[in-house]
Amino acid sequence: MKASEAREIASEINSARVKAEYDVIKQEIRKNAHKGNFSIVFSDSLLEENKTRLIEEGYDVKNFQSGMNEYSYEIKW
């Protein structure tokens, strides 16, 4: 396998991972907005691409320590 082929495979997998995480976050935002909430706490790790995208869309994204060596993200709208 050439390096370019390996890079393409890794890029496709990473893109799918970013999209899947973004879809989960947006679903949680929608669900909570319909409940009248103005924020969610996302306990999983947040990929930098999705953090940047959410900020560009106008969301306030802050991380905080939620436990020993554990971090969560509060996403506000």
N, C-alpha and C positions, 0 to 999 in steps of 0.2 A: 504494500500500500504506500502510495506517495504521501508526502506531508500535506499536500494540497487536498487530497481526498480525506485524510484524517481530520484536517481543519474543517472541511465542509460538514462531515458527520457530526463533529463536536458542536459546530455552530447551529445545526438543525436541532440537535437535542437541547441546547441551551435556549434557543428561541421557543421551543415547545414548553420548556419549564417556565420561562418568563410569562408566556401567554396563559398557562394553566393557573399560575399563582395570581395573575391579574384578574382572571375570570372569577376566582374564589373571592378575592377582595371586593370586587365590584358587586358580586351577588350579596355579600354581607352588608355592604353599604346600602344597597337597594332595600334589603329586608329591614334594616334598622331605620332607614329614613321613613319607610312606610309605617313604622311603629311610633314615629315622632321623635326619634333620637337624633342627636346632632354629632355623634361620634361612635366609633367602634374601637375596641382593643383587639389588635391582631397579635396573637401570642407566638406565631411561627416566625421564623426568620423572614425578613423582607428583602428581596433582591434589589440591588441598587437601581436597576433599570425601572422597576416598578415604583420605587420611592420617588425617583426623578419624574416619572410620568404623572404620578398622583399630584405632586407639587405643581407641575405644569398645568394640571387641570384645575388648580385652585384649592386643593385640599391642604390642610395643615398636618404635617406628619412629624411626630416627635417620638423618639425612642426613650425608654426608661427601664431601669433595672427592676425586674419583677420577682426576682429570687436570686439565690446565690449563683452567679455566673449565668443567669438567664435574663434575657431582654425581651421586651414586648414593644409594640408600636401603638400609639394612639393616633387615629386618623379622624380629623374633625372636618366638618363642612359647614 
